[in-house]
Amino acid sequence: MTSDHLIPGRFAVVGNPIQHSLSPEIHSAFAQQSGRQIDYRAELVGLETFETWVTAFFQHGGRGLNVTLPFKTRAYTLADEVSDRARAAGAANFLTQNAAGQILADNTDGKGMVVDMTDNASWSLNGARVLVLGAGGAVKGVIPSLLQAAPERIVVANRTSARAEALASEWINRSTPVLGGGYELALAMPWDVIVNGTSTGLSNEMPALPAGVILAEGCCCYDMAYGQGPTPFMFWATEQGAANVRDGLGMLVEQAAESFCLWLGDYPETQPVMLALRERSQAIR
């Protein structure tokens, strides 16, 4: 990497595993839109060393970090200050450092997903009956942004009922009802939007939904996972007659754009980046 038009400071995405990450390619493309280069790398961090690694990163020229599994809740805990979005989610996928040396945390995941749904795919969440599958950190990170889109209700269904109930209870005082329970809740009503927030797509598996889930007319289905082809959840949604089915690649690019803007002050164009990634994926297949 040459020094011409190099954005000052080091940036990275940290996780375990991390070899699959597209984030360095995405941020490089964002920087190139304005004739710049960015030192942004994917860093494999040991499960026991996350906090010390982050501290050392910022002490030695680090400017910004994206955080992926399994470190999002630990990133939130590590930070000296957290944004309202991170506080609502109880997790952070974005870290930076201010002039006083304090580590600041934010969560751009939820905005990334909702922007991909509403702006890129033209889905309507207002007044929608939304079913969210899973109750881990990924789901917790997007619930606040889903609530801001004013759905009629959000139902969180998970293999372990208690986890979904505990997650839903964190939003018990909202005007939009948030309910949680086992996968049998998927039978409660017809759904306008179904979001798969489980990790099943990464292992080429399908959430253990009961037979008989009803998709309302025009139902849209979103898998937060992404890969070189449709996930089992996406195949299922298509078989059930979903009007639109989408993976999480757009969410990845949009949350990255939000991070890029928070660090550098300018919001990149996301459509060309998404198109290039889609075309490359199709070529590989």
Phi, psi and omega per residue, in radians:
M1 nan 2.183 3.123
T2 -1.408 2.933 -3.125
S3 -1.532 -0.118 -3.121
D4 -1.134 2.124 3.099
H5 0.994 0.525 3.136
L6 -1.359 2.213 3.082
I7 -1.148 2.227 -3.090
P8 -1.096 2.511 3.044
G9 1.654 2.916 3.128
R10 -1.849 2.541 3.114
F11 -2.324 2.727 -3.139
A12 -2.850 2.830 2.899
V13 -1.970 2.348 -3.094
V14 -2.076 2.469 3.127
G15 -3.032 -3.128 3.088
N16 -2.764 1.711 0.165
P17 -1.418 3.016 -3.093
I18 -2.505 -0.123 -2.996
Q19 -1.124 -0.373 -3.124
H20 -1.430 -0.122 -2.937
S21 -1.136 2.366 3.035
L22 -1.685 -0.024 -3.020
S23 -1.041 -0.737 3.098
P24 -1.031 -0.719 3.115
E25 -1.131 -0.706 -3.122
I26 -1.135 -0.838 -3.103
H27 -1.217 -0.561 3.051
S28 -1.103 -0.735 3.108
A29 -1.128 -0.691 3.091
F30 -1.046 -0.814 -3.104
A31 -1.113 -0.675 -3.105
Q32 -1.137 -0.394 3.128
Q33 -1.063 -0.467 3.129
S34 -1.996 0.393 3.073
G35 1.242 0.470 -3.127
R36 -2.027 2.979 3.025
Q37 -2.199 2.658 -3.125
I38 -2.314 2.395 3.057
D39 -1.542 1.567 -3.065
Y40 -2.242 2.131 -3.036
R41 -2.254 2.753 3.004
A42 -1.617 2.195 -3.051
E43 -2.114 2.122 3.028
L44 -1.421 2.094 -3.091
V45 -2.029 2.341 -3.139
G46 -1.100 2.564 -3.094
L47 -1.062 -0.502 -3.093
E48 -1.640 -0.082 -2.987
T49 -2.096 0.215 -3.035
F50 -0.989 -0.902 -3.055
E51 -1.099 -0.767 3.136
T52 -1.200 -0.594 3.125
W53 -1.151 -0.783 -3.130
V54 -1.108 -0.767 3.128
T55 -1.031 -0.788 3.136
A56 -1.158 -0.645 3.133
F57 -1.016 -0.839 -3.116
F58 -1.299 -0.433 3.099
Q59 -1.306 -0.334 -3.052
H60 -2.134 0.845 2.977
G61 1.635 0.044 3.106
G62 -1.201 2.445 -3.138
R63 -2.036 -0.575 -3.103
G64 -2.758 2.528 3.105
L65 -2.287 2.387 2.793
N66 -1.695 2.566 -3.051
V67 -2.202 2.236 3.091
T68 -2.118 -3.006 -3.057
L69 -1.012 2.460 0.084
P70 -1.861 0.575 -2.903
F71 -1.858 0.106 -2.985
K72 -1.163 -0.704 3.118
T73 -1.261 -0.581 3.102
R74 -1.216 -0.589 3.059
A75 -1.111 -0.709 3.097
Y76 -1.080 -0.791 -3.124
T77 -1.173 -0.610 -3.098
L78 -1.214 -0.536 -2.984
A79 -1.156 2.605 3.050
D80 -1.417 -0.590 3.089
E81 -2.354 2.522 -3.142
V82 -2.245 2.557 3.106
S83 -1.312 2.918 3.067
D84 -1.060 -0.656 -3.140
R85 -1.134 -0.758 3.127
A86 -1.171 -0.681 3.140
R87 -1.127 -0.727 3.133
A88 -1.126 -0.611 -3.116
A89 -1.489 -0.411 -3.049
G90 1.199 0.396 -3.095
A91 -2.730 2.729 -3.127
A92 -2.385 2.428 3.033
N93 -2.050 0.165 -3.043
F94 -2.442 2.258 3.075
L95 -2.343 2.488 3.003
T96 -2.571 3.099 -3.124
Q97 -2.247 2.372 3.121
N98 -1.560 3.139 -3.067
A99 -1.106 -0.430 -3.142
A100 -1.494 0.020 3.125
G101 1.502 0.156 3.114
Q102 -1.472 2.511 3.099
I103 -1.554 2.205 -3.111
L104 -1.919 2.408 -3.099
A105 -2.074 2.534 3.055
D106 -2.500 2.978 3.079
N107 -2.317 1.969 -3.102
T108 -1.806 0.000 -3.073
D109 -1.082 -0.876 -3.071
G110 -1.073 -0.794 3.117
K111 -1.086 -0.709 3.136
G112 -1.029 -0.756 -3.122
M113 -1.205 -0.795 -3.092
V114 -1.172 -0.676 3.074
V115 -1.083 -0.716 3.126
D116 -1.122 -0.701 3.128
M117 -1.177 -0.894 -2.952
T118 -1.511 -0.703 -3.102
D119 -1.518 -0.824 -3.056
N120 -1.409 -0.688 -3.075
A121 -1.795 -0.121 3.116
S122 1.056 0.606 3.034
W123 -1.444 2.648 3.049
S124 -1.862 2.171 3.082
L125 -1.753 -0.275 -3.109
N126 -1.116 2.119 3.127
G127 1.325 0.152 -3.068
A128 -1.450 2.599 2.975
R129 -1.582 1.934 -2.977
V130 -1.920 2.183 3.032
L131 -1.839 2.183 3.116
V132 -2.015 2.192 -3.128
L133 -1.703 2.234 -3.113
G134 1.879 2.743 -3.124
A135 -2.488 0.465 3.134
G136 -1.583 -2.891 -3.098
G137 -1.095 -0.572 3.138
A138 -1.106 -0.755 3.125
V139 -1.199 -0.770 3.142
K140 -1.019 -0.591 -3.103
G141 -1.253 -0.370 -3.075
V142 -1.835 -0.242 -3.122
I143 -0.994 -0.796 -3.129
P144 -1.004 -0.715 3.140
S145 -1.241 -0.625 3.051
L146 -1.084 -0.715 3.132
L147 -1.101 -0.656 3.135
Q148 -1.134 -0.387 3.128
A149 -1.429 0.019 3.017
A150 1.073 0.923 3.016
P151 -1.262 2.913 3.074
E152 -1.188 -0.734 3.102
R153 -2.820 2.782 3.032
I154 -2.190 2.222 3.079
V155 -2.026 2.166 3.131
V156 -1.774 2.048 -3.138
A157 -2.026 2.329 -3.043
N158 -2.476 2.712 3.100
R159 -0.994 -0.725 3.062
T160 -1.730 1.894 -3.027
S161 -1.011 -0.721 -3.049
A162 -1.058 -0.634 -3.134
R163 -1.172 -0.708 3.120
A164 -1.180 -0.690 3.116
E165 -1.112 -0.734 3.135
A166 -1.142 -0.711 3.123
L167 -1.130 -0.818 -3.111
A168 -1.084 -0.580 -3.092
S169 -1.129 -0.339 3.133
E170 -1.240 -0.272 3.130
W171 -2.076 0.526 -3.017
I172 -1.161 -0.453 -3.069
N173 -1.674 0.195 3.137
R174 -1.407 2.708 3.107
S175 -1.195 -0.512 3.055
T176 -1.533 2.139 -3.140
P177 -1.103 2.361 3.017
V178 -2.161 2.006 -3.089
L179 -2.014 2.659 -3.135
G180 -2.434 2.609 3.096
G181 3.123 -2.827 -3.139
G182 -1.340 3.120 -3.098
Y183 -1.101 -0.298 3.112
E184 -1.126 -0.347 3.084
L185 -1.130 -0.324 3.107
A186 -1.128 -0.253 3.130
L187 -1.628 0.047 -2.968
A188 -1.182 -0.546 -3.034
M189 -2.940 2.927 2.980
P190 -1.214 2.545 -3.060
W191 -1.956 2.451 3.056
D192 -1.567 -0.547 3.130
V193 -2.468 2.320 3.032
I194 -2.162 2.244 -3.128
V195 -2.044 2.189 3.040
N196 -1.632 1.872 3.109
G197 -1.861 0.222 3.065
T198 -1.430 2.960 3.121
S199 -1.611 0.184 -3.046
T200 -1.075 -0.575 -3.128
G201 -1.092 -0.526 -3.134
L202 -1.229 -0.401 3.129
S203 -1.908 0.292 3.101
N204 1.022 0.713 3.128
E205 -2.148 2.967 -3.121
M206 -2.035 2.408 3.025
P207 -0.948 2.530 -3.027
A208 -1.392 1.080 3.141
L209 -1.297 2.539 3.059
P210 -1.256 2.773 3.051
A211 -1.192 2.573 3.056
G212 1.777 0.141 3.071
V213 -1.129 2.310 -3.062
I214 -1.849 2.195 3.045
L215 -1.698 2.186 3.099
A216 -1.158 2.829 3.076
E217 -1.037 2.255 -3.123
G218 1.466 0.152 -3.107
C219 -1.027 2.416 3.102
C220 -2.003 2.420 -3.084
C221 -2.148 2.350 -3.021
Y222 -2.262 2.190 3.031
D223 -1.823 2.133 -3.128
M224 -1.198 -0.287 3.057
A225 -1.405 2.840 3.084
Y226 -2.579 2.737 3.133
G227 -2.899 -2.766 -3.094
Q228 -1.473 -0.066 3.126
G229 -2.780 3.090 3.128
P230 -1.051 2.516 3.083
T231 -1.458 2.865 3.064
P232 -0.973 -0.637 3.093
F233 -1.095 -0.703 3.132
M234 -1.158 -0.687 3.061
F235 -1.089 -0.767 3.115
W236 -1.032 -0.826 -3.114
A237 -1.052 -0.730 3.113
T238 -1.097 -0.747 3.131
E239 -1.117 -0.537 3.140
Q240 -1.413 -0.073 3.097
G241 1.607 0.399 3.112
A242 -1.022 2.456 -3.131
A243 -1.285 -0.502 -3.113
N244 -2.636 2.374 -3.133
V245 -2.283 2.353 -3.024
R246 -2.529 2.520 3.060
D247 -1.678 -3.053 -3.004
G248 -1.616 0.221 3.140
L249 -1.097 -0.722 3.114
G250 -1.111 -0.656 3.071
M251 -1.059 -0.766 3.130
L252 -1.037 -0.808 -3.102
V253 -1.200 -0.709 -3.110
E254 -1.216 -0.682 3.095
Q255 -1.182 -0.574 3.082
A256 -1.162 -0.677 3.111
A257 -1.097 -0.706 3.085
E258 -1.094 -0.744 3.104
S259 -1.085 -0.809 3.138
F260 -0.982 -0.764 -3.134
C261 -1.165 -0.716 3.134
L262 -1.099 -0.642 3.125
W263 -1.329 -0.737 -2.876
L264 -2.052 -0.194 3.007
G265 1.611 -0.134 3.111
D266 -2.181 2.448 -3.068
Y267 -1.637 2.102 -3.079
P268 -1.352 2.878 3.024
E269 -1.407 2.215 -3.062
T270 -1.652 -0.522 -3.044
Q271 -1.040 -0.810 3.119
P272 -1.059 -0.610 -3.127
V273 -1.216 -0.784 3.110
M274 -1.078 -0.742 -3.131
L275 -1.075 -0.758 -3.135
A276 -1.121 -0.706 3.133
L277 -1.181 -0.703 3.103
R278 -1.098 -0.790 -3.118
E279 -1.105 -0.701 3.125
R280 -1.149 -0.719 3.117
S281 -1.071 -0.733 3.125
Q282 -1.149 -0.621 3.123
A283 -1.179 -0.631 3.123
I284 -1.169 -0.690 -3.139
R285 -1.204 nan nan
